[in-house]
Amino acid sequence: MTRWEPGGRERLQQAAMALFQEHGYAAVTVADIADQAGLTKRSFFNHFPDKREVPFAGAKELEVEVVDRLRASPGGELPFDAVIAALADAGRGLAQFAPYAAMRRELIASSVDLQERDLMKSAALADAIASVMREWGVSARASRLASASAVAVFVEAFDAWGANPTAEFGDLMASGAHEMQSIVGHAAAT
């Protein structure tokens, strides 16, 4: 094996997801993943801190992209609409993962460790969005509520992509945001 194999991260992801699906998350070791990918265990740890991170590869990059999009947004939109648009735009970049969304959701549902990690990743994304909203002058409470709601729409849209990978991610985001706003509007009116 060469020291720095090209595409190692992607190969590790593919190997891990295939093994998780075949044997279950708990039964798969880092050594199994590395072996399946044709890499060493050490190579695995050059790309991931542990096996729990594999289904969430790219989460930090997504967070950075969303924050950058929000900071570059022209303004004039309602803050929640700007956040939904930034998440929809960033989500379109995940198109290669759409066919795996259902499998990923099933995998996460099968493991308390992965459920915890999923919540942590969603919370980190919501916190980053709320921080930008506060920079815009939105109150801390409203920022937390809006960012958590927008991330919930994003998670549901990504999961819906699993059932319909040919759907346009922006449409899934828009319909989810519309449903959320109609429910929230109805609840506020009662």
C-alpha positions as CSV (number, residue, x, y, z in Angstrom):
1,M,0.0,0.0,0.0
2,T,1.2,3.5,-0.8
3,R,1.4,5.9,2.0
4,W,-1.2,8.4,0.8
5,E,-3.7,6.6,-1.4
6,P,-6.0,8.9,-3.3
7,G,-9.7,8.7,-2.5
8,G,-9.0,7.1,0.9
9,R,-11.7,9.0,2.7
10,E,-14.3,8.1,0.2
11,R,-13.2,4.5,0.0
12,L,-13.4,4.3,3.8
13,Q,-16.9,5.8,3.8
14,Q,-18.1,3.4,1.1
15,A,-16.6,0.4,2.9
16,A,-18.0,1.4,6.3
17,M,-21.5,2.0,5.0
18,A,-21.6,-1.3,3.1
19,L,-20.3,-3.2,6.2
20,F,-22.7,-1.4,8.5
21,Q,-25.6,-2.3,6.2
22,E,-24.5,-5.9,5.9
23,H,-23.4,-6.7,9.5
24,G,-25.0,-3.9,11.6
25,Y,-23.2,-0.9,13.1
26,A,-22.1,-2.5,16.4
27,A,-20.6,-5.6,14.7
28,V,-18.2,-3.6,12.5
29,T,-14.8,-2.5,13.7
30,V,-12.4,0.2,12.4
31,A,-10.1,-2.6,11.4
32,D,-12.9,-4.2,9.3
33,I,-13.6,-0.9,7.6
34,A,-9.9,-0.3,6.8
35,D,-9.4,-3.8,5.5
36,Q,-12.5,-3.6,3.3
37,A,-11.2,-0.3,1.9
38,G,-7.7,-1.7,1.3
39,L,-6.2,0.7,3.8
40,T,-4.6,0.4,7.2
41,K,-6.3,1.1,10.5
42,R,-4.0,4.1,10.9
43,S,-5.2,5.4,7.6
44,F,-8.7,5.3,8.9
45,F,-7.7,7.5,11.9
46,N,-6.1,10.0,9.5
47,H,-9.6,10.6,8.1
48,F,-12.0,9.9,11.0
49,P,-11.6,10.2,14.8
50,D,-13.8,7.1,15.2
51,K,-16.4,5.0,13.4
52,R,-19.3,7.1,14.7
53,E,-18.1,10.0,12.4
54,V,-18.4,8.0,9.2
55,P,-22.1,8.5,8.6
56,F,-21.6,12.2,9.3
57,A,-18.6,12.9,7.1
58,G,-18.8,16.4,5.7
59,A,-21.0,17.8,8.5
60,K,-18.4,20.4,9.5
61,E,-17.9,21.4,5.9
62,L,-21.7,21.7,5.5
63,E,-21.8,23.9,8.5
64,V,-19.1,26.2,7.2
65,E,-20.8,26.4,3.8
66,V,-24.1,27.4,5.3
67,V,-22.5,30.0,7.5
68,D,-20.6,31.4,4.5
69,R,-23.8,31.5,2.5
70,L,-25.6,33.3,5.2
71,R,-22.9,35.9,5.7
72,A,-22.8,36.5,1.9
73,S,-26.6,36.7,1.6
74,P,-27.7,40.1,0.2
75,G,-30.3,40.8,2.9
76,G,-33.8,41.9,2.4
77,E,-35.2,38.5,3.2
78,L,-36.8,37.5,6.4
79,P,-34.1,35.8,8.5
80,F,-35.8,32.4,8.6
81,D,-36.3,32.5,4.8
82,A,-32.6,33.4,4.3
83,V,-31.6,30.4,6.5
84,I,-33.9,28.0,4.6
85,A,-32.4,29.3,1.3
86,A,-28.8,28.8,2.6
87,L,-29.6,25.3,3.8
88,A,-31.3,24.4,0.5
89,D,-28.4,25.7,-1.5
90,A,-25.9,23.8,0.6
91,G,-28.0,20.7,0.6
92,R,-28.0,20.6,-3.2
93,G,-24.3,19.9,-2.9
94,L,-25.1,16.6,-1.2
95,A,-26.8,15.2,-4.3
96,Q,-24.4,12.3,-4.5
97,F,-25.6,11.2,-1.1
98,A,-29.3,11.2,-1.8
99,P,-29.5,7.5,-2.8
100,Y,-28.0,6.7,0.6
101,A,-30.3,8.9,2.7
102,A,-32.7,6.2,3.7
103,M,-30.0,3.7,4.5
104,R,-28.2,6.4,6.6
105,R,-31.4,7.1,8.5
106,E,-32.0,3.4,9.2
107,L,-28.4,3.1,10.4
108,I,-28.7,6.1,12.7
109,A,-32.0,4.7,14.1
110,S,-30.3,1.4,14.9
111,S,-27.7,2.9,17.2
112,V,-28.0,5.0,20.3
113,D,-24.4,6.2,19.7
114,L,-25.3,7.4,16.2
115,Q,-28.6,9.0,17.4
116,E,-26.6,11.0,19.9
117,R,-24.0,12.0,17.3
118,D,-26.8,13.0,14.9
119,L,-28.3,15.3,17.6
120,M,-24.9,16.8,18.3
121,K,-24.3,17.5,14.6
122,S,-27.7,19.1,14.2
123,A,-27.2,21.2,17.4
124,A,-23.8,22.4,16.2
125,L,-25.3,23.4,12.8
126,A,-28.2,25.2,14.6
127,D,-25.8,27.0,16.9
128,A,-23.7,28.2,14.0
129,I,-26.8,29.5,12.2
130,A,-28.1,31.2,15.4
131,S,-24.7,32.9,15.8
132,V,-25.1,34.5,12.3
133,M,-28.7,35.5,13.0
134,R,-27.6,37.3,16.2
135,E,-25.0,39.1,14.0
136,W,-28.0,40.3,12.0
137,G,-29.6,41.7,15.1
138,V,-32.1,38.9,15.7
139,S,-32.6,38.2,19.4
140,A,-30.9,35.2,21.0
141,R,-34.1,33.4,21.7
142,A,-35.6,34.0,18.3
143,S,-32.2,32.9,16.7
144,R,-32.3,29.7,18.7
145,L,-35.9,28.9,17.8
146,A,-35.5,29.8,14.1
147,S,-32.2,28.0,13.6
148,A,-33.4,24.8,15.3
149,S,-36.6,24.9,13.2
150,A,-34.6,25.4,10.0
151,V,-32.3,22.5,10.8
152,A,-35.3,20.3,11.5
153,V,-36.6,21.2,8.1
154,F,-33.2,20.3,6.6
155,V,-33.0,17.0,8.4
156,E,-36.5,16.1,7.2
157,A,-35.8,17.2,3.6
158,F,-32.6,15.0,3.6
159,D,-34.5,12.1,4.9
160,A,-37.3,12.6,2.4
161,W,-34.6,12.5,-0.3
162,G,-34.0,8.9,0.7
163,A,-37.5,8.0,-0.4
164,N,-37.3,10.1,-3.6
165,P,-33.6,10.6,-4.6
166,T,-34.6,12.3,-7.9
167,A,-36.5,15.0,-6.1
168,E,-35.1,18.6,-6.1
169,F,-33.6,19.2,-2.7
170,G,-34.7,22.9,-2.8
171,D,-38.3,21.7,-3.3
172,L,-38.1,19.4,-0.3
173,M,-36.8,22.3,1.8
174,A,-39.5,24.7,0.5
175,S,-42.3,22.3,1.2
176,G,-41.0,21.5,4.7
177,A,-40.5,25.1,5.5
178,H,-44.1,25.9,4.3
179,E,-45.5,23.0,6.4
180,M,-43.6,24.3,9.5
181,Q,-44.7,27.8,9.0
182,S,-48.3,26.8,8.5
183,I,-48.3,24.8,11.7
184,V,-46.5,27.4,13.7
185,G,-48.8,30.1,12.3
186,H,-51.9,28.0,13.2
187,A,-50.5,27.3,16.7
188,A,-49.8,31.0,17.3
189,A,-53.3,31.9,16.2
190,T,-55.0,29.6,18.8
